[in-house]
Amino acid sequence: MNTLLEIADLHVAYGKAEVVHGTSLTVGEGEFVTLLGRNGAGKSTILHAISGLIPKQSGAVRFAGQDITGATPRDIVRAGLVQVLEGHRVFHPLTVEDNLLIGTYAKSKRGDRSKLPAIYDLFPEMAERRHQPASRLSGGQQQILAVAQGIIAEPKLLILDEPSGGLAPLVIDRILDVARALSRDGVAILLVEQLVEKALAHADRCYLMATGRIVHEGLAKELAGSDILHSAYLGSGAV
C-alpha cells in the first residue's frame, strides 16, 4: 500500500503549552485509520494541524508525495485532503444544495452541479431537502450534510473528527458505513471517534493516543477488547 499521508515528529503547542509531543503516523491510499484516545489526548489538535487550521511547532506533514507542512488550508483542500470538523459545521442560512455546492469550490470556482446526483443517491434525504435552509435540518441531518459536503469535494483523504457527536446510533452507523465504502473505493479515511467499538469495527488500523503521544499502533481487529486499549484509553472502564 502506498503511503498517502505521513506525519513525522509533529509538535503542536497552544501558547507555551505543548499538547502534541513528537507524533508520527501514516495513512495509506484507500486505508481506513482511526485515532483513539481519551478526551484531551490531542487527537483533534493533530487533525487541525494536518489541515493547516492551527500552526505546527515543529515536525513535517507530507501528503501525496508533497510537503504540506506550511501549506494553507485552502491549498491543502485543493491537494485532496478534506476535513469534516466536529459539531455539525454547515452554513445554516444556505440551502442544503448550496452547502453541497460549496464543497465543490476547491476544484470549480462556480461550483459543479454535475456532482450533486451522486450525493443525492448516497443520501436521499438531502435530495428531499435540497431547497431547505440547513438550519431546518435536525442535528443528525446536519452531520450527514457536513459529511456529504466533504465527500462531494472528491478527496483523496477524508478526515472525520468525532462524527458521532450527539447523534442517534442509526445515523452514526450510516456515516461510518459510508466511510468504509469510500475506503473500499480508494478514498483514505482518518477517523477520530469516541465510540471505540464502532471505530474499530470499521477501521483497518488504529493509533492510540495518551497525553499528546502515540502509545500504540496496530490492526484494529487486534486492538478491540485488548488489555492495551483498556489500560491506556479506558482505564478500568468497559468498552
C-alpha positions in Angstrom: 0.0 0.0 0.0 1.4 3.4 -1.0 1.6 6.0 1.8 -0.7 8.9 1.2 -0.3 10.9 4.4 2.9 10.9 6.5 3.3 12.9 9.8 6.8 12.9 11.2 7.7 14.1 14.7 4.9 16.6 15.0 4.9 19.0 17.9 2.0 21.4 18.4 1.6 24.0 21.2 -1.1 26.4 22.4 1.0 29.3 23.6 3.7 27.9 25.8 1.9 24.6 26.5 2.9 21.8 24.2 -0.1 19.4 23.7 1.3 17.1 20.9 4.7 15.7 21.6 6.5 14.3 18.6 3.7 12.3 17.0 4.3 10.3 13.9 1.7 8.3 11.9 0.8 7.3 8.3 -2.3 6.6 6.3 -2.1 4.6 3.1 -4.1 5.1 -0.1 -7.6 3.7 0.5 -6.8 2.8 4.1 -9.2 3.4 7.0 -7.3 4.5 10.0 -8.8 5.5 13.4 -7.1 7.7 16.0 -8.4 6.9 19.5 -7.8 8.3 23.0 -9.3 10.0 25.9 -10.7 13.5 25.7 -7.8 15.9 25.8 -5.3 13.4 24.5 -4.6 15.7 21.5 -6.4 13.9 18.7 -8.4 16.9 17.3 -5.3 19.0 17.7 -3.4 16.7 15.3 -6.2 16.8 12.8 -6.3 20.6 12.8 -2.5 20.8 12.4 -2.7 18.4 9.5 -5.4 20.5 7.8 -3.4 23.7 8.4 -6.0 25.1 10.8 -3.5 25.7 13.6 0.3 26.2 13.4 2.8 23.5 13.9 5.6 24.0 16.4 7.9 21.5 14.5 7.8 18.3 12.5 6.7 17.6 9.0 3.5 16.6 7.1 3.6 15.1 3.7 0.6 14.3 1.5 0.6 12.6 -1.8 4.4 13.0 -2.0 4.3 16.7 -1.3 5.4 18.6 1.8 2.3 20.4 3.1 3.8 21.4 6.5 3.4 25.1 5.8 0.6 25.0 3.3 -2.6 27.0 3.7 -5.9 25.2 4.5 -7.2 26.2 1.0 -4.2 24.7 -0.7 -4.4 21.5 1.4 -8.1 21.0 0.4 -7.1 21.6 -3.2 -4.5 18.9 -2.9 -7.2 16.4 -1.9 -7.2 16.4 1.9 -10.6 17.3 3.3 -11.6 17.5 7.0 -15.1 17.3 8.3 -15.0 19.3 11.5 -16.6 18.3 14.8 -20.0 19.7 15.6 -22.3 19.7 12.5 -20.4 22.6 10.8 -22.7 23.7 8.0 -23.8 27.1 6.7 -27.2 27.4 8.4 -28.7 30.3 6.3 -27.8 28.5 3.0 -29.9 25.7 1.4 -28.8 22.1 1.5 -27.9 22.3 -2.1 -25.9 25.5 -1.8 -24.0 23.8 1.1 -23.1 20.9 -1.1 -22.0 23.2 -4.0 -19.6 24.9 -1.6 -17.9 21.5 -1.3 -17.1 21.6 -5.0 -15.5 25.1 -4.9 -12.0 23.7 -4.3 -12.0 22.4 -7.9 -14.6 24.7 -9.5 -14.9 28.4 -8.8 -18.6 28.4 -9.8 -19.5 25.1 -8.2 -20.1 21.8 -10.0 -23.7 20.8 -10.1 -22.8 17.6 -12.0 -21.6 16.1 -8.8 -24.9 16.5 -7.0 -26.8 13.4 -8.3 -24.2 11.0 -6.9 -24.5 12.7 -3.5 -28.3 12.6 -3.6 -28.1 8.9 -4.5 -25.9 8.3 -1.5 -28.1 10.5 0.8 -31.7 10.6 -0.5 -32.8 12.7 2.4 -30.6 15.5 1.2 -32.3 15.4 -2.2 -35.7 15.7 -0.5 -34.5 18.8 1.5 -32.3 20.3 -1.2 -34.1 23.6 -1.2 -34.5 23.9 2.6 -32.1 26.0 4.7 -29.6 23.9 6.6 -30.9 25.5 9.8 -34.1 23.5 9.4 -32.3 20.1 9.5 -32.1 18.0 12.6 -28.7 17.6 14.2 -28.2 14.2 12.5 -29.2 15.6 9.1 -26.8 18.5 9.5 -24.0 16.0 10.3 -24.9 14.0 7.2 -24.8 17.2 5.2 -21.4 18.1 6.6 -20.1 14.6 5.6 -21.7 14.9 2.2 -20.0 18.3 1.7 -16.7 16.6 2.4 -17.4 13.7 0.0 -18.5 15.9 -2.9 -15.1 17.6 -2.8 -13.7 14.2 -4.1 -11.0 13.9 -1.5 -8.0 11.5 -1.6 -8.2 11.6 2.2 -11.3 12.4 4.2 -10.7 13.3 7.8 -13.7 12.8 10.2 -13.5 14.4 13.6 -16.0 13.0 16.1 -18.8 12.4 13.6 -21.0 10.7 16.2 -21.4 13.7 18.5 -25.0 13.8 19.8 -26.3 11.5 17.0 -28.6 8.5 17.1 -26.9 5.1 16.7 -28.5 4.5 13.3 -27.2 7.8 11.9 -23.7 7.0 13.3 -23.7 3.6 11.7 -24.7 5.0 8.4 -22.0 7.6 8.4 -19.3 5.0 9.3 -20.7 2.6 6.7 -20.4 5.2 4.1 -16.8 6.0 5.2 -16.0 2.3 5.0 -17.5 2.1 1.5 -15.4 5.1 0.4 -12.2 3.5 1.6 -13.0 0.4 -0.4 -13.3 2.7 -3.5 -9.9 4.1 -2.8 -10.6 7.1 -0.6 -8.4 7.1 2.5 -10.2 7.8 5.9 -8.7 9.2 9.1 -11.3 9.0 11.9 -11.2 10.4 15.4 -14.1 8.9 17.4 -15.1 8.3 21.0 -17.3 5.3 20.2 -14.4 2.8 20.4 -16.2 -0.4 19.3 -17.8 1.3 16.2 -14.5 2.9 15.2 -12.5 -0.4 15.5 -15.2 -2.3 13.7 -14.8 -0.2 10.6 -11.1 0.6 10.6 -8.1 -1.2 9.2 -5.6 0.2 11.6 -5.6 2.1 14.8 -3.4 4.6 16.6 -3.9 5.0 20.3 -3.1 8.3 21.9 -2.5 9.4 25.6 -1.3 12.8 26.8 -0.2 14.0 23.4 1.7 10.9 22.3 1.1 7.8 20.3 1.3 4.9 22.7 0.2 2.1 20.5 -0.3 1.3 16.8 -1.8 -1.9 15.3 -4.5 -3.6 13.4 -8.0 -2.5 14.6 -9.3 -6.1 14.9 -6.4 -7.0 17.2 -6.8 -3.9 19.4 -10.5 -4.4 20.0 -11.1 -5.6 23.6 -7.3 -5.8 24.3 -5.7 -5.0 27.6 -3.7 -2.2 25.9 -7.0 -0.5 25.0 -8.4 -0.8 28.5 -5.3 0.4 30.3 -4.2 3.2 28.0 -7.5 4.5 26.9 -10.4 3.3 29.1 -8.6 2.6 32.4 -10.8 0.3 34.4 -13.9 1.0 32.4 -15.5 -1.3 29.9 -15.7 -0.6 26.2 
